[in-house]
């Protein structure tokens, strides 16, 4: 029996990752699986571990650059695991819940604290993994606890145990799957929350290249500065390698104008890093996860 025979969820084989990432870039995944519940995800994870097969867990493919050679083993998208439960001022959300759905549910329930996340692409799992944030706020401020599958058992970790930092969390150590998170929010006024979300999203639309393919902010914010500012002041706004380009709208974004390859994006990234370092002595680290390289 092959591993394919043992998979108990929807899956695709030899599937181009370019069809499943916001960058629209990436070679084929050997197997692409879409579990719809925690039990199926855990079984698949164990199956891969027992058979020595690499497994990559993704939320919605929004903060990644996949190699032109693709990804070996099994790639799992969690976006079918999308249940939300509200109990008082707490929201329980499975890892595949999109942040847009989470923030909308909070708004409708009159729960405040997630406005900053309303325009961030991706899922709860990805947001926990990266401690996603915007406008001087991040997920760690509202995350009370996270349920994980680790060392062959399901465990719940508190906010403190998640070791959140700037674009960091406990889960980045590897060999762990994010299953669910609990968010502790404040009671607020639905109309006021909705208006604040609308204003922030309008601000995003005006300042960020949301109309083109990208993976969001490409570089982490260097301490005491901003990646976009350093890139812009290095004269790199609009700089291109093939169809990969530093956005002319916001220099912190790398965009795919249509036919960029992962090789183009990497060449552009390295040129930006070299130029910014030579000019300012600052090394820019990618915020986007590089997979399959």
C-alpha positions in Angstrom: 0.0 0.0 0.0 1.3 3.5 -0.9 0.8 6.6 1.2 -1.8 7.7 -1.4 -3.9 4.7 -0.6 -3.8 5.6 3.1 -4.8 9.3 2.7 -8.4 9.7 3.9 -9.1 13.3 2.7 -9.3 15.2 -0.6 -6.0 15.4 -2.3 -4.3 16.2 -5.6 -1.0 14.7 -7.0 1.7 16.5 -9.0 -0.2 19.8 -8.5 1.4 23.1 -9.4 1.7 25.2 -6.3 1.3 28.3 -8.5 -2.4 27.6 -8.4 -2.5 27.7 -4.7 -0.3 30.6 -3.6 -1.0 34.4 -3.6 2.3 34.9 -5.5 1.0 32.6 -8.3 4.5 31.0 -8.3 5.7 27.5 -7.5 6.4 24.2 -9.1 4.5 20.9 -8.4 3.8 19.4 -5.0 4.0 15.6 -4.9 0.8 15.4 -3.0 -1.5 18.3 -2.0 -4.1 17.4 0.8 -7.1 19.3 2.1 -8.2 17.8 5.5 -11.5 19.2 6.8 -11.1 18.3 10.5 -8.5 17.9 13.2 -8.6 14.1 13.4 -7.8 13.8 9.6 -5.0 16.3 9.8 -3.4 14.5 12.8 -3.7 11.1 11.1 -2.1 12.5 7.9 0.7 14.0 9.9 1.4 10.7 11.8 1.2 8.8 8.5 3.9 11.0 7.0 6.1 10.8 10.1 5.9 7.0 10.3 6.8 6.7 6.6 9.6 9.3 6.6 7.7 11.5 4.2 8.3 15.3 4.4 5.1 17.2 5.3 4.5 21.0 4.9 1.5 22.6 6.6 0.1 25.8 5.0 -2.9 27.9 5.7 -3.9 29.7 2.6 -0.6 30.1 0.7 -0.4 33.8 1.3 3.0 34.3 3.0 5.1 31.9 1.0 7.4 31.7 -2.0 7.6 28.2 -3.4 10.6 27.0 -5.4 10.2 26.5 -9.2 11.1 22.9 -8.5 8.1 22.5 -6.2 7.8 20.8 -2.8 8.6 17.1 -2.2 6.3 15.0 0.0 2.9 16.1 1.2 1.7 19.7 1.4 -1.4 20.3 3.5 -3.7 23.2 3.2 -5.8 23.7 6.4 -8.3 26.1 4.9 -11.1 23.6 5.1 -10.7 23.5 8.9 -12.7 26.7 9.4 -15.0 26.4 12.4 -15.6 29.4 14.6 -17.2 29.2 18.0 -18.0 32.3 20.2 -18.4 31.9 24.0 -18.9 35.2 25.8 -16.0 37.4 24.9 -13.8 34.5 23.6 -13.6 33.2 20.0 -12.4 29.7 19.4 -11.2 29.3 15.8 -9.7 26.4 13.9 -6.3 26.9 12.3 -7.8 27.2 8.8 -10.2 30.1 9.5 -9.3 33.0 7.3 -8.4 36.2 9.3 -11.1 38.0 7.3 -13.7 35.6 8.5 -12.4 35.8 12.1 -12.5 39.5 12.2 -15.9 39.7 10.6 -17.3 37.2 13.2 -15.8 39.2 16.0 -17.3 42.4 14.6 -20.8 40.9 14.3 -20.5 39.6 17.9 -19.5 43.1 19.1 -16.1 41.9 20.2 -13.2 44.3 19.8 -9.4 43.7 19.5 -9.0 42.2 16.1 -9.6 45.3 13.9 -5.8 45.5 13.0 -6.1 42.0 11.5 -9.1 42.6 9.3 -7.0 43.2 6.1 -4.2 40.7 6.8 -4.4 37.8 4.2 -4.1 34.2 5.4 -5.4 32.0 8.2 -5.4 31.8 12.0 -2.7 29.1 11.9 -0.4 31.2 9.7 -1.1 34.3 11.9 -0.2 32.3 15.1 2.9 30.8 13.4 4.2 34.2 12.3 2.6 36.3 15.1 1.1 38.3 12.3 0.5 42.0 12.8 -0.2 45.4 11.4 -0.5 49.0 12.5 1.5 48.5 15.7 -0.6 45.5 16.9 -0.1 41.7 16.6 -1.9 38.5 17.3 -0.1 37.9 20.6 -2.1 40.8 22.1 -5.4 38.9 21.8 -4.4 35.2 21.7 -5.2 33.5 25.0 -4.2 30.0 24.1 -3.3 27.7 21.2 -4.1 24.0 20.8 -1.2 22.1 19.2 -0.4 18.5 18.1 3.1 17.9 19.4 5.1 14.8 20.4 2.2 12.5 19.5 -0.4 14.3 21.7 -2.7 17.2 21.7 -1.6 20.0 24.1 -2.8 23.5 24.9 -0.3 26.3 25.4 -0.9 29.6 27.1 0.0 32.9 25.5 3.2 33.0 27.6 4.2 29.5 26.6 3.8 30.4 22.9 6.9 32.6 23.2 5.6 35.2 20.9 8.0 37.8 19.5 8.2 40.0 16.4 7.1 37.6 13.6 8.0 34.7 15.9 6.3 32.0 17.9 7.0 28.7 19.7 5.6 26.8 16.6 8.6 27.9 14.4 10.7 25.3 16.2 9.1 22.7 14.0 7.5 19.3 14.6 4.2 20.9 15.8 0.8 21.5 14.2 -1.5 24.4 15.1 -5.0 23.1 15.5 -7.0 25.8 17.1 -6.6 29.2 18.9 -8.6 31.1 21.5 -8.9 34.8 21.3 -9.7 36.9 24.4 -11.5 40.1 23.2 -13.2 43.1 24.7 -16.9 43.8 24.3 -17.4 46.8 22.0 -19.9 48.4 19.6 -20.4 46.6 16.4 -20.9 49.7 14.3 -17.8 51.4 15.7 -15.7 48.2 15.1 -17.1 47.9 11.5 -16.2 51.6 10.8 -12.7 51.1 12.1 -12.2 48.0 10.0 -13.5 49.9 6.9 -11.1 52.8 7.5 -8.1 50.5 7.9 -9.0 48.4 4.9 -9.4 51.6 2.8 -6.0 52.8 4.0 -4.5 49.4 2.9 -6.1 49.7 -0.6 -4.7 53.2 -1.0 -1.2 52.3 0.1 -0.6 48.7 -0.8 -0.6 46.8 -4.2 -3.5 44.6 -3.3 -4.6 44.4 -7.0 -1.5 42.4 -8.0 0.1 39.0 -7.1 2.3 39.2 -4.0 2.9 37.6 -0.6 2.3 40.7 1.4 5.1 42.6 3.1 8.2 40.7 1.8 10.8 41.8 4.5 10.7 41.9 8.2 10.8 45.3 9.8 14.4 46.0 10.9 14.7 47.4 14.4 14.1 51.1 14.6 13.3 51.4 10.9 11.0 50.2 8.0 12.0 47.9 5.2 9.9 49.8 2.6 11.6 53.1 3.6 15.1 51.7 3.3 14.3 50.1 -0.1 12.7 53.3 -1.4 15.7 55.4 -0.2 18.0 53.0 -1.9 16.4 53.9 -5.2 14.9 50.5 -5.7 11.2 51.3 -6.1 10.1 49.8 -9.4 13.3 47.7 -9.7 12.6 44.5 -11.7 14.1 41.1 -12.4 12.0 39.5 -15.1 8.4 39.9 -14.0 9.4 40.2 -10.3 9.3 43.9 -9.2 9.6 46.1 -6.1 6.1 47.6 -6.1 6.0 51.2 -7.2 3.0 51.7 -4.8 4.7 50.4 -1.7 8.5 49.5 -1.7 8.0 46.9 1.1 6.1 44.7 -1.4 7.6 42.4 -4.0 5.0 41.7 -6.8 4.6 39.2 -9.6 3.6 41.2 -12.7 2.3 38.0 -14.3 5.1 35.5 -15.2 7.7 35.8 -12.5 9.5 32.7 -11.4 10.7 31.9 -7.9 14.3 32.4 -9.3 13.3 35.9 -10.3 12.0 36.7 -6.9 15.1 35.4 -5.2 17.4 37.3 -7.5 15.4 40.5 -6.7 15.5 39.8 -3.0 19.3 39.3 -3.0 19.8 42.5 -4.9 17.7 44.4 -2.5 19.5 42.9 0.5 22.9 43.7 -1.0 22.0 47.3 -2.0 20.3 48.2 1.3 23.2 46.7 3.3 25.8 48.6 1.3 23.9 51.9 1.7 22.6 51.6 5.3 24.4 48.7 6.9 21.1 47.0 7.6 20.4 43.3 6.6 16.8 42.8 5.5 15.4 39.4 6.4 12.5 38.0 4.4 9.2 37.7 6.2 7.9 35.5 3.5 8.6 31.7 4.1 10.8 30.2 1.4 9.7 26.6 0.7 11.2 23.8 -1.5 14.6 25.5 -1.9 
